[in-house]
Amino acid sequence: MLQSTAFGPAIGGGRKWSKTEERFMKRHYGRYDSFWISRQLSRTDVAIKKRASRMGLRKARLRSVWLHHYGAPDAYSRMLRTKRSEGGR
């Protein structure tokens, strides 16, 4: 068993994650930043990131966000071609 130190619990010795907290993480981790989630769950930002990694959760990428909002892969491709032809990235 891990011992507490003068500075708080030993590394890895924090409180256990409940099923409710894990469901909250699955629902919100890809959409909100870890700081916001840490405030909602009363945990540190580092704890949120570590737990997300262990659960296999990832942040949404630009393409998936675009597809979620606009839903048309061809529109996404057209947007990229237009930006590239204008000299943008």
ChimeraX commands (.cxc) that place a marker at each C-alpha (Angstrom):
marker #1 position 0.00,0.00,0.00 radius 0.5
marker #1 position 1.25,3.49,-0.82 radius 0.5
marker #1 position 2.03,5.82,2.05 radius 0.5
marker #1 position 0.99,9.46,2.16 radius 0.5
marker #1 position 3.74,12.04,2.29 radius 0.5
marker #1 position 3.89,15.46,3.89 radius 0.5
marker #1 position 2.85,16.88,0.52 radius 0.5
marker #1 position -0.25,14.72,0.02 radius 0.5
marker #1 position -0.96,11.19,-1.15 radius 0.5
marker #1 position 1.81,9.20,-2.77 radius 0.5
marker #1 position 1.90,9.04,-6.56 radius 0.5
marker #1 position -0.89,6.78,-7.75 radius 0.5
marker #1 position -2.49,6.89,-4.33 radius 0.5
marker #1 position -5.42,9.18,-5.17 radius 0.5
marker #1 position -9.03,8.21,-4.88 radius 0.5
marker #1 position -10.47,5.55,-7.16 radius 0.5
marker #1 position -12.45,6.40,-10.27 radius 0.5
marker #1 position -16.17,5.70,-10.10 radius 0.5
marker #1 position -18.21,4.33,-13.00 radius 0.5
marker #1 position -20.07,7.66,-13.11 radius 0.5
marker #1 position -16.80,9.57,-13.53 radius 0.5
marker #1 position -15.67,7.20,-16.29 radius 0.5
marker #1 position -18.99,7.65,-18.13 radius 0.5
marker #1 position -18.59,11.43,-17.79 radius 0.5
marker #1 position -15.08,11.15,-19.26 radius 0.5
marker #1 position -16.30,9.06,-22.22 radius 0.5
marker #1 position -19.07,11.54,-22.94 radius 0.5
marker #1 position -17.09,14.78,-22.59 radius 0.5
marker #1 position -13.35,14.17,-23.11 radius 0.5
marker #1 position -13.35,14.59,-26.88 radius 0.5
marker #1 position -15.46,17.75,-26.77 radius 0.5
marker #1 position -14.21,19.76,-23.81 radius 0.5
marker #1 position -10.72,20.59,-22.57 radius 0.5
marker #1 position -9.25,18.63,-19.68 radius 0.5
marker #1 position -9.20,21.71,-17.42 radius 0.5
marker #1 position -13.00,22.04,-17.63 radius 0.5
marker #1 position -13.46,18.32,-16.99 radius 0.5
marker #1 position -11.07,18.47,-14.03 radius 0.5
marker #1 position -13.22,21.18,-12.42 radius 0.5
marker #1 position -16.42,19.18,-12.99 radius 0.5
marker #1 position -14.97,16.03,-11.43 radius 0.5
marker #1 position -12.89,17.74,-8.71 radius 0.5
marker #1 position -9.69,16.13,-9.97 radius 0.5
marker #1 position -6.42,17.52,-11.26 radius 0.5
marker #1 position -5.82,18.23,-14.92 radius 0.5
marker #1 position -3.01,15.65,-14.90 radius 0.5
marker #1 position -5.33,13.01,-13.41 radius 0.5
marker #1 position -7.85,13.64,-16.20 radius 0.5
marker #1 position -5.22,13.28,-18.92 radius 0.5
marker #1 position -3.76,10.11,-17.40 radius 0.5
marker #1 position -7.16,8.49,-16.98 radius 0.5
marker #1 position -8.16,9.42,-20.54 radius 0.5
marker #1 position -4.97,7.81,-21.81 radius 0.5
marker #1 position -5.61,4.63,-19.82 radius 0.5
marker #1 position -9.20,4.53,-21.11 radius 0.5
marker #1 position -7.99,4.99,-24.69 radius 0.5
marker #1 position -9.81,8.31,-25.11 radius 0.5
marker #1 position -8.54,10.90,-27.57 radius 0.5
marker #1 position -9.32,14.48,-28.41 radius 0.5
marker #1 position -11.35,15.09,-31.56 radius 0.5
marker #1 position -9.31,16.07,-34.60 radius 0.5
marker #1 position -10.21,18.89,-36.96 radius 0.5
marker #1 position -11.52,16.58,-39.70 radius 0.5
marker #1 position -13.84,14.68,-37.35 radius 0.5
marker #1 position -15.13,17.96,-35.90 radius 0.5
marker #1 position -15.77,19.27,-39.42 radius 0.5
marker #1 position -17.60,16.07,-40.42 radius 0.5
marker #1 position -19.65,16.16,-37.24 radius 0.5
marker #1 position -20.83,19.70,-37.95 radius 0.5
marker #1 position -21.10,19.65,-41.73 radius 0.5
marker #1 position -21.40,15.94,-42.48 radius 0.5
marker #1 position -20.19,16.02,-46.08 radius 0.5
marker #1 position -16.74,14.59,-46.86 radius 0.5
marker #1 position -16.81,16.17,-50.34 radius 0.5
marker #1 position -17.45,19.62,-48.81 radius 0.5
marker #1 position -14.42,19.11,-46.55 radius 0.5
marker #1 position -12.27,18.17,-49.55 radius 0.5
marker #1 position -13.48,21.21,-51.51 radius 0.5
marker #1 position -12.67,23.45,-48.57 radius 0.5
marker #1 position -9.12,22.08,-48.39 radius 0.5
marker #1 position -8.56,22.48,-52.14 radius 0.5
marker #1 position -9.84,26.07,-52.00 radius 0.5
marker #1 position -7.56,26.97,-49.09 radius 0.5
marker #1 position -4.53,25.41,-50.80 radius 0.5
marker #1 position -5.21,27.19,-54.09 radius 0.5
marker #1 position -5.44,30.50,-52.19 radius 0.5
marker #1 position -2.02,29.89,-50.67 radius 0.5
marker #1 position -3.31,28.84,-47.27 radius 0.5
marker #1 position -2.58,25.58,-45.57 radius 0.5
marker link #1:1,2 radius 0.2
marker link #1:2,3 radius 0.2
marker link #1:3,4 radius 0.2
marker link #1:4,5 radius 0.2
marker link #1:5,6 radius 0.2
marker link #1:6,7 radius 0.2
marker link #1:7,8 radius 0.2
marker link #1:8,9 radius 0.2
marker link #1:9,10 radius 0.2
marker link #1:10,11 radius 0.2
marker link #1:11,12 radius 0.2
marker link #1:12,13 radius 0.2
marker link #1:13,14 radius 0.2
marker link #1:14,15 radius 0.2
marker link #1:15,16 radius 0.2
marker link #1:16,17 radius 0.2
marker link #1:17,18 radius 0.2
marker link #1:18,19 radius 0.2
marker link #1:19,20 radius 0.2
marker link #1:20,21 radius 0.2
marker link #1:21,22 radius 0.2
marker link #1:22,23 radius 0.2
marker link #1:23,24 radius 0.2
marker link #1:24,25 radius 0.2
marker link #1:25,26 radius 0.2
marker link #1:26,27 radius 0.2
marker link #1:27,28 radius 0.2
marker link #1:28,29 radius 0.2
marker link #1:29,30 radius 0.2
marker link #1:30,31 radius 0.2
marker link #1:31,32 radius 0.2
marker link #1:32,33 radius 0.2
marker link #1:33,34 radius 0.2
marker link #1:34,35 radius 0.2
marker link #1:35,36 radius 0.2
marker link #1:36,37 radius 0.2
marker link #1:37,38 radius 0.2
marker link #1:38,39 radius 0.2
marker link #1:39,40 radius 0.2
marker link #1:40,41 radius 0.2
marker link #1:41,42 radius 0.2
marker link #1:42,43 radius 0.2
marker link #1:43,44 radius 0.2
marker link #1:44,45 radius 0.2
marker link #1:45,46 radius 0.2
marker link #1:46,47 radius 0.2
marker link #1:47,48 radius 0.2
marker link #1:48,49 radius 0.2
marker link #1:49,50 radius 0.2
marker link #1:50,51 radius 0.2
marker link #1:51,52 radius 0.2
marker link #1:52,53 radius 0.2
marker link #1:53,54 radius 0.2
marker link #1:54,55 radius 0.2
marker link #1:55,56 radius 0.2
marker link #1:56,57 radius 0.2
marker link #1:57,58 radius 0.2
marker link #1:58,59 radius 0.2
marker link #1:59,60 radius 0.2
marker link #1:60,61 radius 0.2
marker link #1:61,62 radius 0.2
marker link #1:62,63 radius 0.2
marker link #1:63,64 radius 0.2
marker link #1:64,65 radius 0.2
marker link #1:65,66 radius 0.2
marker link #1:66,67 radius 0.2
marker link #1:67,68 radius 0.2
marker link #1:68,69 radius 0.2
marker link #1:69,70 radius 0.2
marker link #1:70,71 radius 0.2
marker link #1:71,72 radius 0.2
marker link #1:72,73 radius 0.2
marker link #1:73,74 radius 0.2
marker link #1:74,75 radius 0.2
marker link #1:75,76 radius 0.2
marker link #1:76,77 radius 0.2
marker link #1:77,78 radius 0.2
marker link #1:78,79 radius 0.2
marker link #1:79,80 radius 0.2
marker link #1:80,81 radius 0.2
marker link #1:81,82 radius 0.2
marker link #1:82,83 radius 0.2
marker link #1:83,84 radius 0.2
marker link #1:84,85 radius 0.2
marker link #1:85,86 radius 0.2
marker link #1:86,87 radius 0.2
marker link #1:87,88 radius 0.2
marker link #1:88,89 radius 0.2
view
